[in-house]
């Protein structure tokens, strides 16, 4: 089963992006985590464009439709989710392929409580199925871990378990 990972940061050295890439490397057998590469290419949400979706939005819709679950990680900016993540989610609001999609939220800084709460509210409003047991808040901020260190750290077991919890046993291939 594939899990689509979406990062709410465009920063090259983003801890959240590193966490998602490490999650892809740590995925247990039968699970494949793919980080969505096109979030920066999405145009600003405009309902007038929904009649004829831009190619980047069609790519997002196809990726969401094809995955069995979503994994989202994002930093907190001004007590909320990032603009780039909110924009991506806005493009998914009326997309039927998103409804009841299983979602896990990974948070690389447990101090980012406002963004986490905001993201949960947005996803709940959008009819996502947030799998509480698959959500993680890992204290990675300020540790300056490399992706390899994340892969080898004590957090690896928690990441693997969260991915297994996100995807029901019968859905794994």
Residue frames as qw, qx, qy, qz and C-alpha x, y, z in Angstrom:
[[0.000, 0.889, 0.457, 0.000, 0.00, 0.00, 0.00],
 [0.431, 0.353, -0.021, 0.830, 1.25, 3.46, -0.76],
 [0.282, -0.788, -0.368, 0.407, 1.25, 6.39, 1.62],
 [0.369, 0.694, 0.128, 0.605, 1.51, 9.87, 0.15],
 [0.494, -0.511, -0.288, 0.641, 3.59, 12.19, 2.33],
 [0.192, 0.827, 0.224, 0.479, 3.00, 15.92, 2.11],
 [0.516, -0.267, -0.286, 0.762, 5.36, 18.43, 3.69],
 [0.007, 0.933, 0.360, 0.000, 4.14, 21.89, 4.60],
 [0.314, -0.793, 0.232, 0.467, 7.60, 23.39, 4.28],
 [0.713, 0.694, -0.034, 0.095, 9.48, 24.42, 1.16],
 [0.229, -0.848, 0.477, 0.012, 12.72, 24.91, 3.09],
 [0.657, 0.460, -0.597, -0.011, 15.54, 22.82, 1.67],
 [0.288, 0.238, -0.812, 0.448, 16.76, 21.83, 5.15],
 [0.625, -0.375, -0.010, -0.685, 13.29, 21.41, 6.66],
 [0.208, -0.240, 0.884, -0.343, 13.19, 19.06, 9.63],
 [0.709, 0.246, 0.419, -0.511, 9.65, 18.07, 8.62],
 [0.714, 0.551, -0.336, -0.271, 10.77, 17.16, 5.09],
 [0.189, 0.474, -0.845, 0.157, 13.67, 15.17, 6.57],
 [0.483, -0.060, 0.728, -0.482, 11.21, 13.37, 8.85],
 [0.801, 0.394, 0.138, -0.430, 9.06, 12.41, 5.86],
 [0.569, 0.581, -0.574, -0.093, 12.06, 11.22, 3.84],
 [0.077, -0.351, 0.878, -0.316, 13.23, 9.18, 6.84],
 [0.680, 0.119, 0.507, -0.516, 9.71, 7.74, 7.10],
 [0.772, 0.497, -0.239, -0.315, 9.95, 6.63, 3.47],
 [0.374, 0.508, -0.766, 0.123, 13.21, 4.85, 4.24],
 [0.207, -0.202, 0.821, -0.492, 11.80, 3.31, 7.42],
 [0.740, 0.051, -0.084, -0.665, 8.55, 2.05, 5.89],
 [0.584, -0.185, 0.779, -0.130, 7.91, -1.56, 6.89],
 [0.093, -0.015, 0.884, 0.457, 7.55, -4.27, 4.25],
 [0.095, 0.565, 0.812, 0.109, 4.33, -3.91, 2.32],
 [0.002, -0.915, -0.285, 0.286, 4.22, -0.13, 2.72],
 [0.545, 0.260, 0.207, 0.770, 5.64, 2.49, 0.43],
 [0.109, -0.841, -0.254, 0.465, 5.90, 6.14, 1.46],
 [0.496, 0.408, 0.316, 0.699, 6.29, 8.64, -1.37],
 [0.152, -0.573, -0.212, 0.777, 6.91, 12.31, -0.65],
 [0.426, 0.795, 0.424, 0.083, 4.81, 14.51, -2.95],
 [0.554, -0.111, 0.146, 0.812, 7.28, 16.66, -4.90],
 [0.187, 0.466, 0.451, 0.738, 4.90, 19.21, -6.40],
 [0.219, -0.751, -0.538, 0.314, 3.53, 21.26, -3.53],
 [0.222, -0.518, 0.078, 0.823, 5.52, 24.35, -4.57],
 [0.080, 0.056, 0.646, 0.757, 4.11, 24.15, -8.11],
 [0.006, 0.634, 0.773, -0.021, 0.48, 24.45, -7.02],
 [0.040, 0.479, 0.153, 0.864, -1.10, 27.76, -7.98],
 [0.186, 0.004, 0.521, -0.833, -2.90, 29.75, -5.32],
 [0.167, 0.408, 0.895, -0.067, -6.32, 28.23, -4.81],
 [0.281, 0.216, -0.120, -0.927, -8.95, 29.82, -7.00],
 [0.554, 0.287, 0.726, -0.290, -12.40, 28.21, -7.33],
 [0.543, 0.682, -0.091, -0.481, -12.65, 29.67, -10.85],
 [0.222, 0.546, -0.775, -0.228, -9.93, 27.20, -11.90],
 [0.521, -0.090, 0.807, -0.263, -11.82, 24.14, -10.68],
 [0.773, 0.491, 0.154, -0.370, -13.70, 23.75, -13.98],
 [0.810, 0.508, -0.228, 0.183, -10.39, 23.14, -15.76],
 [0.708, -0.668, 0.124, 0.193, -7.79, 22.19, -13.19],
 [0.179, 0.831, -0.523, -0.069, -4.18, 23.25, -13.70],
 [0.784, 0.264, -0.560, 0.034, -1.83, 20.31, -14.43],
 [0.177, 0.343, -0.726, 0.569, -0.13, 20.57, -11.02],
 [0.565, -0.137, 0.408, -0.704, -3.49, 20.26, -9.27],
 [0.894, 0.164, -0.250, -0.335, -4.44, 17.26, -11.44],
 [0.549, 0.349, -0.704, 0.285, -1.13, 15.68, -10.38],
 [0.187, -0.256, 0.648, -0.692, -1.98, 16.27, -6.71],
 [0.771, 0.005, 0.137, -0.622, -5.48, 14.82, -7.16],
 [0.835, 0.261, -0.468, -0.128, -4.12, 11.75, -8.93],
 [0.324, 0.345, -0.753, 0.458, -1.52, 11.17, -6.20],
 [0.401, -0.164, 0.541, -0.721, -4.15, 11.46, -3.46],
 [0.847, 0.116, -0.071, -0.514, -6.58, 9.20, -5.34],
 [0.760, 0.327, -0.562, 0.011, -3.88, 6.56, -5.87],
 [0.152, 0.357, -0.756, 0.528, -2.65, 6.40, -2.29],
 [0.538, -0.409, -0.737, -0.033, -4.16, 4.43, 0.54],
 [0.470, -0.763, -0.324, 0.303, -3.31, 7.01, 3.18],
 [0.270, 0.828, -0.093, 0.482, -1.73, 10.40, 3.71],
 [0.672, -0.412, -0.255, 0.560, 1.11, 11.43, 5.98],
 [0.152, 0.881, 0.096, 0.438, 1.39, 15.16, 6.65],
 [0.622, -0.424, -0.212, 0.623, 4.21, 17.01, 8.42],
 [0.218, 0.780, 0.172, 0.561, 4.44, 20.77, 8.67],
 [0.335, -0.033, -0.417, 0.844, 6.07, 23.44, 10.75],
 [0.099, -0.813, -0.538, 0.200, 4.04, 26.06, 12.56],
 [0.279, 0.230, 0.101, 0.927, 4.06, 29.65, 11.32],
 [0.234, -0.230, 0.083, -0.941, 2.31, 32.39, 13.30],
 [0.433, 0.007, 0.714, -0.550, 0.37, 29.79, 15.33],
 [0.782, 0.387, 0.179, -0.454, -1.02, 28.10, 12.22],
 [0.825, 0.156, 0.459, 0.291, -0.32, 25.78, 9.34],
 [0.283, -0.329, 0.390, 0.812, 1.92, 27.08, 6.61],
 [0.468, 0.547, -0.025, -0.694, 0.40, 28.86, 3.64],
 [0.313, 0.369, -0.776, -0.406, 1.78, 26.29, 1.22],
 [0.013, 0.111, 0.984, -0.141, 0.12, 23.43, 3.10],
 [0.340, 0.487, 0.505, -0.626, -3.18, 25.28, 3.47],
 [0.409, 0.511, -0.351, -0.669, -3.13, 26.01, -0.26],
 [0.216, 0.164, -0.935, -0.227, -2.61, 22.31, -1.07],
 [0.111, 0.293, 0.879, -0.359, -5.44, 21.34, 1.26],
 [0.380, 0.502, 0.164, -0.760, -7.71, 23.97, -0.28],
 [0.399, 0.357, -0.635, -0.557, -7.20, 22.26, -3.66],
 [0.211, -0.020, -0.977, 0.000, -8.42, 19.02, -2.03],
 [0.331, 0.098, 0.503, -0.792, -11.52, 20.40, -0.30],
 [0.722, 0.312, 0.105, -0.608, -13.98, 19.46, -3.04],
 [0.408, 0.404, -0.787, -0.225, -12.01, 16.45, -4.31],
 [0.887, -0.214, -0.055, -0.406, -14.02, 13.28, -3.67],
 [0.817, 0.221, -0.484, 0.222, -10.87, 11.15, -3.62],
 [0.133, 0.427, -0.560, 0.698, -9.88, 12.83, -0.35],
 [0.656, -0.400, 0.065, -0.636, -13.06, 12.05, 1.59],
 [0.908, -0.354, 0.142, -0.171, -12.48, 9.54, 4.40],
 [0.677, 0.504, -0.451, 0.292, -8.81, 9.19, 3.42],
 [0.792, -0.513, -0.183, 0.277, -6.75, 7.86, 6.34],
 [0.270, 0.815, -0.206, 0.470, -4.34, 10.54, 7.57],
 [0.730, -0.445, -0.249, 0.455, -1.47, 10.65, 10.05],
 [0.076, 0.956, -0.102, 0.264, 0.07, 13.90, 11.23],
 [0.790, -0.119, -0.215, 0.562, 3.75, 13.94, 12.11],
 [0.112, -0.979, 0.010, -0.172, 5.04, 16.90, 14.08],
 [0.726, 0.277, -0.339, 0.530, 8.81, 17.46, 14.33],
 [0.129, 0.248, -0.423, 0.862, 8.34, 19.94, 17.16],
 [0.281, -0.528, -0.795, 0.101, 5.78, 19.15, 19.88],
 [0.114, -0.435, -0.275, 0.850, 5.85, 22.87, 20.76],
 [0.154, 0.015, -0.468, -0.870, 3.95, 23.48, 17.50],
 [0.159, 0.338, 0.867, -0.330, 0.62, 22.80, 19.20],
 [0.357, 0.554, 0.171, -0.732, -1.32, 25.57, 17.47],
 [0.373, 0.406, -0.610, -0.569, -0.53, 24.34, 13.94],
 [0.068, -0.013, -0.998, 0.001, -1.26, 20.75, 14.95],
 [0.240, 0.452, 0.687, -0.517, -4.67, 21.72, 16.34],
 [0.375, 0.574, -0.111, -0.719, -5.40, 23.87, 13.30],
 [0.254, 0.295, -0.821, -0.419, -4.41, 21.09, 10.91],
 [0.060, 0.197, 0.962, -0.180, -6.63, 18.62, 12.74],
 [0.325, 0.550, 0.419, -0.645, -9.55, 21.04, 12.51],
 [0.361, 0.519, -0.417, -0.653, -9.00, 21.60, 8.79],
 [0.185, 0.166, -0.939, -0.237, -8.70, 17.88, 8.05],
 [0.169, 0.321, 0.853, -0.374, -11.76, 17.02, 10.14],
 [0.381, 0.581, 0.153, -0.703, -13.77, 19.67, 8.30],
 [0.375, 0.477, -0.598, -0.524, -12.58, 18.14, 5.01],
 [0.934, -0.030, 0.058, -0.352, -13.87, 14.69, 6.11],
 [0.429, 0.493, -0.745, 0.135, -10.46, 13.10, 6.51],
 [0.896, -0.374, -0.230, -0.071, -10.11, 10.04, 8.72],
 [0.055, 0.741, -0.560, 0.367, -7.38, 11.12, 11.15],
 [0.872, -0.141, -0.460, 0.088, -5.89, 7.98, 12.67],
 [0.380, -0.872, 0.196, -0.239, -5.01, 9.19, 16.15],
 [0.859, -0.394, 0.291, 0.150, -2.74, 6.24, 16.95],
 [0.776, 0.330, 0.208, 0.495, -0.65, 6.96, 13.85],
 [0.112, 0.930, -0.027, 0.348, 0.01, 10.62, 14.69],
 [0.776, -0.198, -0.233, 0.552, 3.42, 11.44, 16.15],
 [0.038, -0.975, 0.120, -0.182, 4.94, 14.43, 17.88],
 [0.878, -0.036, -0.134, 0.459, 8.68, 13.87, 17.92],
 [0.277, -0.922, 0.061, 0.264, 11.05, 16.28, 19.69],
 [0.798, 0.246, 0.212, 0.508, 13.42, 16.68, 16.73],
 [0.188, 0.919, 0.037, 0.343, 13.68, 20.47, 16.60],
 [0.221, -0.883, 0.374, -0.179, 17.05, 21.69, 17.76],
 [0.870, -0.297, 0.380, 0.102, 18.65, 18.24, 17.78],
 [0.240, 0.747, -0.501, -0.365, 20.35, 18.84, 14.42],
 [0.714, -0.057, 0.697, 0.049, 19.93, 15.19, 13.45],
 [0.181, 0.324, -0.670, -0.642, 20.80, 14.13, 9.94],
 [0.809, 0.069, -0.205, -0.546, 18.34, 11.94, 8.08],
 [0.652, 0.192, -0.725, 0.115, 20.65, 8.99, 8.68],
 [0.042, 0.150, -0.714, 0.683, 20.65, 9.72, 12.40],
 [0.625, -0.009, 0.162, -0.763, 16.84, 9.87, 12.34],
 [0.802, 0.175, -0.493, -0.290, 16.86, 6.54, 10.55],
 [0.589, 0.135, -0.721, 0.338, 19.11, 5.09, 13.25],
 [0.147, -0.348, 0.441, -0.814, 17.61, 6.90, 16.24],
 [0.128, 0.190, 0.879, -0.419, 15.21, 5.73, 18.91],
 [0.463, 0.396, 0.137, -0.781, 12.50, 7.49, 16.88],
 [0.281, 0.231, -0.789, -0.496, 12.76, 4.88, 14.10],
 [0.057, -0.224, -0.966, 0.120, 10.62, 2.35, 15.98],
 [0.213, 0.527, 0.479, -0.669, 7.95, 4.97, 16.69],
 [0.333, 0.454, -0.356, -0.745, 7.87, 6.00, 13.02],
 [0.223, 0.068, -0.926, -0.297, 7.55, 2.38, 11.85],
 [0.029, 0.359, 0.868, -0.341, 4.77, 1.70, 14.37],
 [0.280, 0.525, 0.195, -0.780, 2.89, 4.84, 13.32],
 [0.344, 0.330, -0.601, -0.642, 3.04, 3.76, 9.67],
 [0.172, -0.100, -0.978, -0.056, 1.76, 0.29, 10.57],
 [0.112, 0.458, 0.670, -0.573, -1.07, 1.84, 12.58],
 [0.284, 0.450, -0.134, -0.836, -1.99, 4.15, 9.70],
 [0.528, 0.241, -0.628, -0.519, -2.47, 1.26, 7.30],
 [0.835, -0.180, 0.321, -0.409, -4.77, -1.58, 8.33],
 [0.484, -0.308, 0.803, 0.161, -3.25, -5.06, 8.07],
 [0.652, 0.421, 0.631, 0.013, -5.65, -6.13, 5.33],
 [0.409, 0.901, 0.034, -0.137, -4.59, -3.18, 3.14],
 [0.247, -0.724, 0.577, 0.284, -0.85, -3.97, 3.21],
 [0.905, 0.415, -0.041, -0.078, 0.68, -5.66, 0.19]]
